[in-house]
Amino acid sequence: MGRMAVAMQRGTGFNEVFSTFAIYHTCIGLPSGTLLGYELPSLGDSRKHCIDILPYNSVSVSEVLSTQPFKQRLSFLDGRRLYMWRVSKSESLNHGSIYVGVFDEDDKLVDLYSLWNGTRLAPIVKGEYASKLRALTEKMEIEYVFSILGPIQPIRYYRDASGRWMIDFVYPGYAHDLWKISVIAGEGIVSTVKNVGI
């Protein structure tokens, strides 16, 4: 069974989307360059600099990537390029927020995400993930989208005006972006991509 079929079986409602959206803006809807009162890393910063300026303890990347739902949600990432920080005080990985830093072969920052409760991922910097979201187009296969952005749960399953069964997915993007992807259910092909953010 493909990941889209699994997502259809586990379909969630609009509350999930708005909850994700609210958490996302709680995390990054702050003045540029700050996060919860601390200076944010910038693209191109060294791993050491990122570790120095983020006032949080590290968490084992291998532990996170071997635990569900992280294993599935972060399946598009190469664990060898990652560094993670535990932001929440909870000792449980499945509760609260983790920051995920992505580094290139020179150990320079190319992306930084906030991951809430293991599934709700949002980019904190305008890096690779934001670029991939903006590059989405119709006629892509949803399995390809999952492979570059990670699988997420659908928010809506419905018939369009022509009677086709459709599935909507929503990915939070950088700043106020919120990308809605409508997929033809029987084909797994993206029909439309729209930024519905503020």
N, C-alpha and C positions, 0 to 999 in steps of 0.2 A: 504494500500500500504506500503510495507516494505521500510526501509531507503535506501536500495540499489536501488530500483526502482525509488525513489525520486532523488537519486544521478544521475541515468542515465538520467533522464529528464532534470537535471540541468547541465549536463556535461560541463566541461570547457576544454580549450586547454592546450598545453604545456607551453604557456606563464604564466599561473597561477602557474605551478610547478616551473619554473625558477624564477618567482617573489618571491615565497615562499622561495626558496633556497637562493636567494640574501638577502632577509630580515633576514633570519635565520643567515647567516654568518655575516651580519652587526651587529647583536645582540651579537653573541658569538664567532666570529672569532677573538678574542683578546688574549693576553697573558694569560696563565692559572692563575686563581685566581682573575682576574679583569674583570669588566664589566663597560664599559664607564668610566674607570678611577677610579672606586671604588672597594673595596674588595668585593668579592662574598661570600655569605653564604656557608657553607659546610654542607654536610649531617650529621645529628646528632646535628646540632646547635639548640638551643632553639628558640622558636618563638620570645621571647624578644630580643635575640641577632640579629636575622634577621631583626627585626624592627629597631634596633639601628644602624645597619651598612648600610642598604639600604636607601639612602637619598631621598626617595620619599614619597608622601602622600598616606595614605591608601584610598581604595575605598570600598564601601559597597558590601560585598559578595552577600547578598540577592538581591541587585539591579542588579548586573551583571548577576546572575543566573536566574533572572526573565525576562531578556531582550534578544531578538534575535539579532544576531545569537549566542550569548554566551550560551544561554540555551541549544541549540542543541549541539554545539561543546564541551561543558564541561559536557555533560550529564553523562559521565562515572565517575565523581568525586562526592564525598560526601561533600556538602557545609559546614558541621560542622567541617571539617578538614582543611579548607582553610583560607588563609589570602591573600589579594590582594593589590598591589601598582599601582597607576597611574603614569606611566613613562612619558607620553606625556603631554604637556601643554594644549592640547585641552580638553575642558570640556565635549565633546561628547564621550561617551563610544565607539562608532563605528569608531572612528578615532584615530590612534596611537596605542601605546603599553601599555599593562598591564602585570605586573608580577604576577604570581599565585604561592603561596607557599603552599605545602601540608605537613601537620603535622600528626604524629601518636598520639596514645592515651596518650603518655607522653609529648606531645607538642614539639617533636623533628622533625626537617626537614627531610622529606623522598623524596621530589621532589620540583623542582622549574622550572617554565616554563615562556617563553615569549609568549604572545598572541598578535598578531598584527591584528588590524581591526576586532577583534571578531572571526576570523576563522583560522588564520595561527599560529598554536601552535608549539613551538619547545622547547625541554628540555634544560635547562642551566646547570644542574648538571646530573651526571650519576646515576640517582635514579630509582624509580619504573618503570617509563614510558620507559626509555631506556632498562631496563631489559625485559619488556613485548615485546618491538619491536624485540629484539634479540631472543626471544623465539617463534616467529611466525613460523609456519610450513605449508607446503601444507596440503590439505584436511581439514583445519579448515573452519568453516562457516564464511562468511564475517560479518554476523550479530554479531557473537561472537567477532570478531575483533573490530567492532564498539563499542561493549559494554565495552571493556577494554581500548580502545584508543580514543574513540569518533568518530562520523561519519565525513567523509570528502567528498569533491566532487571528482569525477573521473577525470582523465586527458586524457583518451583515451578509445574509444569503437571501436572494430575492430574484424575481423575474423582471427583466427590463421591458420596455415598450413593445419589443418584437417577440416577447415570449421566451427569450433565452434565460436560463438560470445563470445568475451572476454572483460573484463573491467579492466583497470589498475588504481590503486590508489597509491599515493605516500605520505609517512609520513616522515617528517624530524626527524632525530634522534639526538643523542648526538654527539657533535664535528662535524665531517664531514660525519656522516652517513646519508644516504638518502635511505629509504626502499621502494622499488617498489613491490606492491602486485598485481599479476594478478589473476583475478577471472573468473570462468566459468559463464557467464551471466545467462544462463538458470537454473543453479543449485545453484548459490550463494556459490560455494565452491572455496577455494583458490587453484590455480593450481601451482603457483610458488611464492617464496619470495626471493628477491635479494637486497643486499645492493649495490646501484649504486652510492654512494657518492664517493668523492675524497679520 
